[in-house]
Amino acid sequence: EKSPATLNFFKDITEQKLAEIRLRESEERFRTLIENAPMAIAISRKTAFIYVNRMFITMFGRSSSEELIGRPIGDMVAEQDAPVFINRARKREEGADVENLYETTGLRRDGSRFPLTGAAARVNLPDGPATIGFFQDITRHRNAEEALEKTVMEKEILLKELHHRVKNNLNVVSSLLGLEMEKLADEGARRVFTNALSRINSMAVIYEQLNRTSKLAVVNLGLYIMDLAELTFKTYARDPQFIHLETRAVDMELDIKRAVPLGIILNELVSNAIKSAYPPGVKGTIRIDLENNGGRIRLRVSDEGPGFPPGFDPETTDTLGLKLVATLAQQINADLIIKNGKGATVE
């Protein structure tokens, strides 16, 4: 006898249930990581927030995510930055290539403002594309920058004052030596004082130039060489109508640490050329050339006098000036080259 029956179909859904559990666990881990991240994170769609983490809520002075979800992202930044901020988000959601990292001004609920940096990326969520943003309050960084700038400014003022005082002290020493030299009748003693004065002045010229510029650690070497050469020439040239000074110097910058020794070297070479190459009544030219050969500086002083004696060595000579040249050249890691031809040339 026929009777009604039920046909049942069964399927083992263990794997499906396990997959759902794994998915929920994965989502929970992701949410836990995002919620506890040390950076403010927000997800937006159509320029409105759909998710914010705890740090974002705290950073913008809110009490809960409900105050932010659904609100336009432009409400969280200063008025002048809002259009740019919203436009970035809209273009990014549309897949446009927009600069990732940017700076803006955040706006808290109490109206206070703070500097922040942001970086965002387009993401595809199950319910459609969105933008995920990462934000960092950089108030401490800005304060540190401002403090550093203030410190640098104070150091610059102090260094300027130091340069000014060094220049004044050198001028005082120079004046005192000049006054004492006027009392001397012995020509040899006067020459010693003249040499000392000239060396002091070669250093004073640098500090005079530093006081005229905004740079505190470098000098215009070309201008320094021109000024110093003229000063040295006026100090030593007994017959300016017979000796002609010809200076060619290109503009370049050099740190004070090397410029001061180089200035003393120039002073010694020019004074030596005036004293040794051209006796009273003898005409001639002293040439000074400052060149920049691929980053390597070349200073050359030449005259048309009798030149150096055969086998001359500046390190063993009895002349203090040329010994000083050799010593200072070593200090600034320079090659010292002495040539004899039609006159003497020192590079």
Residue pairs with C-beta under 8 A, 6 or more apart in sequence:
34 41
34 53
35 53
35 54
36 54
37 53
37 55
38 55
39 55
39 134
39 135
39 136
40 52
40 53
40 55
40 56
40 58
40 59
40 60
40 134
40 135
40 136
40 137
41 52
41 53
41 55
41 56
41 132
41 133
41 134
41 135
42 49
42 51
42 52
42 53
42 56
42 68
42 73
42 132
42 133
42 135
43 49
43 50
43 51
43 52
43 123
43 125
43 130
43 131
43 132
43 133
44 50
44 73
44 89
44 130
44 131
44 133
45 93
45 128
45 129
45 130
45 131
46 90
46 93
47 72
47 73
47 74
47 86
47 89
47 90
48 70
48 71
48 72
48 73
49 68
49 69
49 70
49 71
49 73
50 69
50 70
50 130
51 65
51 69
52 65
52 68
52 69
56 68
56 135
57 63
57 64
57 65
57 67
57 68
59 106
59 116
59 135
59 137
60 68
60 76
60 106
60 107
60 108
60 109
61 108
61 109
61 110
61 112
62 68
62 109
67 109
68 76
72 86
73 85
73 86
73 89
74 82
74 83
74 85
74 86
75 82
75 107
76 106
76 107
77 85
77 104
77 105
77 106
77 107
78 104
78 105
78 106
78 107
78 113
80 105
81 104
81 105
84 104
85 104
88 98
88 99
88 102
88 120
89 120
89 131
89 133
91 98
92 98
92 120
92 121
92 122
92 131
93 122
93 129
93 130
93 131
95 122
95 129
100 119
100 120
100 121
101 117
101 118
101 119
102 117
102 118
102 119
103 115
103 116
103 117
103 118
103 138
104 115
104 116
104 117
104 118
105 113
105 114
105 115
105 116
106 113
106 114
106 115
106 116
106 135
106 137
107 113
108 114
114 137
114 139
115 137
115 138
115 139
115 141
115 142
116 135
116 136
116 137
116 138
117 135
117 136
117 138
118 133
118 134
118 135
118 136
119 133
119 134
120 131
120 132
120 133
120 134
121 131
121 132
122 129
122 130
122 131
123 129
123 130
123 131
123 132
124 130
156 216
159 216
160 211
160 216
163 207
163 210
163 211
163 216
164 207
164 211
166 207
167 204
167 207
167 208
167 210
167 211
170 200
170 201
170 203
170 204
170 207
171 204
173 200
174 197
174 200
174 201
174 204
177 193
177 196
177 197
177 200
178 193
178 197
180 193
181 190
181 193
181 194
181 197
184 190
184 193
194 235
194 236
195 271
195 320
195 321
197 235
198 232
198 235
198 236
198 267
198 271
199 264
199 267
199 268
201 231
201 232
201 235
201 267
202 228
202 231
202 232
202 260
202 263
202 264
202 266
202 267
203 260
203 263
203 264
205 224
205 227
205 228
205 231
205 263
206 219
206 224
206 256
206 259
206 260
206 263
209 219
209 220
209 223
209 224
209 227
210 216
210 219
210 256
213 219
213 220
215 253
217 255
217 256
218 253
218 254
218 255
218 256
218 259
219 253
219 254
219 256
219 259
220 251
220 252
220 253
221 249
221 251
221 252
221 253
221 254
221 259
221 262
221 290
221 297
222 249
222 250
222 251
222 252
222 290
223 249
223 251
224 259
224 263
225 247
225 249
225 263
225 266
225 288
225 290
225 299
226 247
226 249
228 263
228 266
228 267
229 245
229 247
229 266
229 270
229 288
230 245
230 247
232 266
232 267
232 270
232 271
233 240
233 243
233 245
233 270
233 274
233 286
234 240
235 271
236 270
236 271
236 274
236 275
237 243
237 245
237 274
238 274
238 280
239 278
239 280
239 281
242 278
242 281
242 282
242 283
242 284
243 274
243 278
243 283
243 284
243 285
243 286
244 283
244 284
244 285
244 286
245 270
245 285
245 286
245 288
246 285
246 286
246 287
246 288
247 287
247 288
248 287
248 288
248 289
248 290
249 288
249 289
249 290
250 290
250 291
250 292
252 290
252 292
252 297
254 262
254 297
257 332
258 332
261 328
261 331
261 332
262 299
262 328
262 332
264 324
264 328
265 299
265 324
265 325
265 328
265 329
266 288
266 299
266 301
268 321
268 322
268 324
268 325
269 301
269 325
269 346
270 286
270 288
270 301
271 321
272 319
272 321
272 322
273 286
273 301
273 302
273 303
273 305
273 344
274 286
276 305
276 344
277 284
277 286
277 303
277 304
277 305
277 306
277 343
277 344
278 284
278 303
278 305
284 303
284 304
284 305
284 343
285 303
285 304
286 301
286 302
286 303
287 300
287 301
287 302
287 303
288 299
288 300
288 301
289 298
289 299
289 300
289 302
290 297
290 298
290 299
290 300
291 297
291 298
291 300
292 298
298 347
299 347
300 345
300 346
300 347
301 345
301 346
302 343
302 344
302 345
302 346
303 343
303 344
304 342
304 343
305 343
305 344
306 343
307 340
307 341
307 343
307 344
308 338
308 340
308 344
312 338
314 322
314 323
314 325
314 326
314 336
314 338
315 323
315 326
317 323
325 336
325 346
326 336
329 335
329 336
335 347
336 346
336 347
337 346
337 347
338 344
338 345
338 346
339 345
339 346
339 347
